[in-house]
Amino acid sequence: MFRPQLPDTPHPPTTLTRQHPVQAPVPSAGRPLTPYVGAVAAVVVVGVVLTALLAALAVTAVSVAVAAVVLRFLVTGAPRR
C-alpha cells in the first residue's frame, strides 16, 4: 500500500553535454598580497590585545570608583551613629 510505484518502462536519463571554454588565468597587476598577511595578522593581534587591556582598565576603574563611594559613605556616616 505504501510502496512506491515504479514506471513500467524505464526511460534512459537525458544527458546534456556542454563544453565550457577554458579561460587563461588573468595575471595579477602589481605585487602579490602574500607578504602582507603576516603584517595584517600582527595588527589584528595587537588590536585584540589592546582592546582587552582597555576593557580590563575600564572594569578596574569602575570597581575602584564603587569602592571609593562605599568607603566615603561609611566614613562620613560613622560619626552620626
Accessible surface in RSA format (square Angstrom, percent):
REM  Atomic radii and reference values for relative SASA: ProtOr
REM  Chains: A
REM  Algorithm: Lee & Richards
REM  Probe-radius: 1.40
REM  Slices: 20
REM RES _ NUM      All-atoms   Total-Side   Main-Chain    Non-polar    All polar
REM                ABS   REL    ABS   REL    ABS   REL    ABS   REL    ABS   REL
RES MET A   1   205.63 106.5 128.79  85.2  76.84 182.9 114.11  97.0  91.52 121.2
RES PHE A   2   183.12  91.6 150.84  93.4  32.29  84.0 156.96  95.2  26.17  74.9
RES ARG A   3   197.37  82.9 188.14  95.9   9.23  22.0  61.46  84.0 135.91  82.4
RES PRO A   4   116.55  84.9  93.22  85.0  23.33  84.8 104.50  86.3  12.05  74.9
RES GLN A   5   165.17  92.4 136.88 100.0  28.30  67.4  60.11 128.0 105.06  79.7
RES LEU A   6   148.84  82.9 127.93  91.5  20.91  52.6 128.38  90.2  20.46  55.1
RES PRO A   7    95.63  69.7  70.96  64.7  24.67  89.7  82.54  68.1  13.09  81.3
RES ASP A   8   144.42 101.2 110.09 109.6  34.33  81.2  36.93  86.9 107.49 107.2
RES THR A   9    91.87  65.3  90.32  91.6   1.55   3.7  72.44  97.3  19.43  29.4
RES PRO A  10   116.25  84.7  98.79  90.1  17.46  63.5 100.59  83.0  15.66  97.3
RES HIS A  11   147.63  80.7 124.67  86.7  22.96  58.7  82.33  84.9  65.30  76.0
RES PRO A  12   110.67  80.7  97.15  88.6  13.52  49.2 103.34  85.3   7.33  45.5
RES PRO A  13   117.79  85.8  93.98  85.7  23.82  86.6 104.53  86.3  13.26  82.4
RES THR A  14   128.94  91.7 100.63 102.0  28.31  67.5  76.65 103.0  52.29  79.1
RES THR A  15   111.10  79.0  84.27  85.4  26.83  64.0  61.85  83.1  49.25  74.5
RES LEU A  16   172.12  95.9 141.20 101.0  30.91  77.7 142.81 100.3  29.31  78.9
RES THR A  17   131.75  93.7  98.06  99.4  33.69  80.3  70.97  95.3  60.79  91.9
RES ARG A  18   192.59  80.9 167.70  85.5  24.89  59.3  46.65  63.8 145.94  88.4
RES GLN A  19   173.47  97.0 145.95 106.7  27.51  65.5  52.92 112.6 120.55  91.4
RES HIS A  20   137.94  75.4 120.22  83.6  17.72  45.3  78.59  81.0  59.35  69.1
RES PRO A  21   114.67  83.6  90.49  82.5  24.18  87.9 102.65  84.8  12.02  74.7
RES VAL A  22   148.27  97.6 113.59 102.8  34.68  83.6 117.47 102.1  30.80  83.5
RES GLN A  23   151.72  84.8 127.24  93.0  24.48  58.3  40.21  85.6 111.51  84.6
RES ALA A  24    84.89  78.1  61.13  94.3  23.76  54.1  66.57  93.8  18.32  48.5
RES PRO A  25   124.64  90.8 101.64  92.7  23.00  83.6 112.79  93.1  11.85  73.7
RES VAL A  26   134.52  88.5 109.23  98.9  25.29  60.9 110.48  96.0  24.04  65.2
RES PRO A  27   116.88  85.2  96.13  87.6  20.75  75.4 107.35  88.6   9.53  59.2
RES SER A  28    94.87  80.2  62.74  83.7  32.13  74.0  48.44 103.2  46.43  65.0
RES ALA A  29   104.81  96.4  68.69 106.0  36.12  82.2  77.11 108.6  27.70  73.4
RES GLY A  30    69.08  85.2   0.00   N/A  69.08  85.2  40.35 110.7  28.73  64.3
RES ARG A  31   190.25  79.9 169.86  86.6  20.40  48.6  64.76  88.5 125.50  76.1
RES PRO A  32    85.05  62.0  78.51  71.6   6.54  23.8  84.97  70.2   0.08   0.5
RES LEU A  33   137.24  76.4 131.63  94.2   5.61  14.1 131.74  92.5   5.50  14.8
RES THR A  34   105.66  75.1  96.05  97.4   9.61  22.9  69.68  93.6  35.98  54.4
RES PRO A  35    97.64  71.2  67.50  61.5  30.14 109.6  79.34  65.5  18.30 113.7
RES TYR A  36    98.34  45.9  98.20  55.9   0.14   0.4  81.93  61.6  16.41  20.2
RES VAL A  37    99.29  65.3  95.74  86.7   3.55   8.6  98.52  85.6   0.77   2.1
RES GLY A  38    48.52  59.8   0.00   N/A  48.52  59.8  39.03 107.1   9.50  21.3
RES ALA A  39    58.13  53.4  46.91  72.4  11.22  25.5  54.55  76.8   3.58   9.5
RES VAL A  40    90.82  59.8  88.91  80.5   1.91   4.6  90.82  78.9   0.00   0.0
RES ALA A  41    51.27  47.1  44.53  68.7   6.74  15.3  51.00  71.8   0.28   0.7
RES ALA A  42    54.55  50.2  46.33  71.5   8.22  18.7  53.92  75.9   0.64   1.7
RES VAL A  43   106.10  69.8 101.20  91.6   4.90  11.8 103.54  90.0   2.56   6.9
RES VAL A  44    86.58  57.0  80.29  72.7   6.29  15.2  85.81  74.6   0.77   2.1
RES VAL A  45    90.00  59.2  88.43  80.1   1.57   3.8  90.00  78.2   0.00   0.0
RES VAL A  46    84.23  55.4  82.89  75.0   1.34   3.2  84.23  73.2   0.00   0.0
RES GLY A  47    32.68  40.3   0.00   N/A  32.68  40.3  32.01  87.8   0.67   1.5
RES VAL A  48    97.68  64.3  93.32  84.5   4.36  10.5  96.05  83.5   1.63   4.4
RES VAL A  49    77.72  51.1  75.57  68.4   2.15   5.2  77.63  67.5   0.09   0.2
RES LEU A  50   107.61  59.9 103.54  74.1   4.06  10.2 103.75  72.9   3.85  10.4
RES THR A  51    91.10  64.8  87.57  88.8   3.53   8.4  65.98  88.6  25.13  38.0
RES ALA A  52    60.50  55.6  48.16  74.3  12.35  28.1  55.60  78.3   4.91  13.0
RES LEU A  53   110.15  61.3 105.55  75.5   4.59  11.5 106.04  74.5   4.10  11.0
RES LEU A  54   119.79  66.7 116.32  83.2   3.47   8.7 119.19  83.7   0.60   1.6
RES ALA A  55    54.41  50.0  46.44  71.7   7.97  18.1  53.84  75.8   0.56   1.5
RES ALA A  56    55.83  51.3  46.82  72.2   9.01  20.5  54.53  76.8   1.29   3.4
RES LEU A  57   117.86  65.6 113.90  81.5   3.96  10.0 117.21  82.3   0.65   1.7
RES ALA A  58    52.69  48.4  45.07  69.6   7.62  17.3  52.36  73.7   0.33   0.9
RES VAL A  59   106.43  70.0 102.85  93.1   3.57   8.6 105.68  91.8   0.75   2.0
RES THR A  60    75.41  53.6  72.86  73.9   2.55   6.1  51.97  69.8  23.44  35.4
RES ALA A  61    58.64  53.9  46.57  71.9  12.06  27.4  54.13  76.2   4.50  11.9
RES VAL A  62    97.12  63.9  94.55  85.6   2.57   6.2  97.10  84.4   0.01   0.0
RES SER A  63    60.97  51.5  51.28  68.4   9.69  22.3  45.75  97.4  15.22  21.3
RES VAL A  64    93.36  61.4  91.06  82.4   2.30   5.5  92.90  80.7   0.46   1.2
RES ALA A  65    54.06  49.7  46.99  72.5   7.07  16.1  53.61  75.5   0.44   1.2
RES VAL A  66    88.39  58.2  86.39  78.2   2.00   4.8  88.37  76.8   0.02   0.0
RES ALA A  67    50.34  46.3  44.34  68.4   6.00  13.7  50.00  70.4   0.35   0.9
RES ALA A  68    55.50  51.0  46.09  71.1   9.40  21.4  51.53  72.6   3.96  10.5
RES VAL A  69   101.99  67.1  99.89  90.4   2.10   5.1 101.07  87.8   0.92   2.5
RES VAL A  70    76.33  50.2  74.54  67.5   1.79   4.3  76.33  66.3   0.00   0.0
RES LEU A  71   110.13  61.3 110.05  78.7   0.08   0.2 110.13  77.3   0.00   0.0
RES ARG A  72   178.84  75.1 172.25  87.8   6.59  15.7  54.41  74.4 124.43  75.4
RES PHE A  73   142.09  71.1 137.18  85.0   4.90  12.8 141.18  85.6   0.91   2.6
RES LEU A  74    87.16  48.5  81.75  58.5   5.41  13.6  82.52  58.0   4.64  12.5
RES VAL A  75   104.74  68.9  97.11  87.9   7.63  18.4 100.56  87.4   4.18  11.3
RES THR A  76    71.85  51.1  60.56  61.4  11.29  26.9  53.33  71.6  18.52  28.0
RES GLY A  77    15.96  19.7   0.00   N/A  15.96  19.7  13.87  38.1   2.09   4.7
RES ALA A  78    59.37  54.6  45.49  70.2  13.89  31.6  47.53  66.9  11.84  31.4
RES PRO A  79   112.57  82.0  75.56  68.9  37.01 134.5  88.61  73.2  23.96 148.9
RES ARG A  80   206.27  86.6 167.22  85.2  39.05  93.0  66.41  90.8 139.86  84.8
RES ARG A  81   218.75  91.8 152.84  77.9  65.91 156.9  90.10 123.1 128.64  78.0
END  Absolute sums over single chains surface
CHAIN  1 A     8721.2       7357.3       1363.8       6477.2       2244.0
END  Absolute sums over all chains
TOTAL          8721.2       7357.3       1363.8       6477.2       2244.0
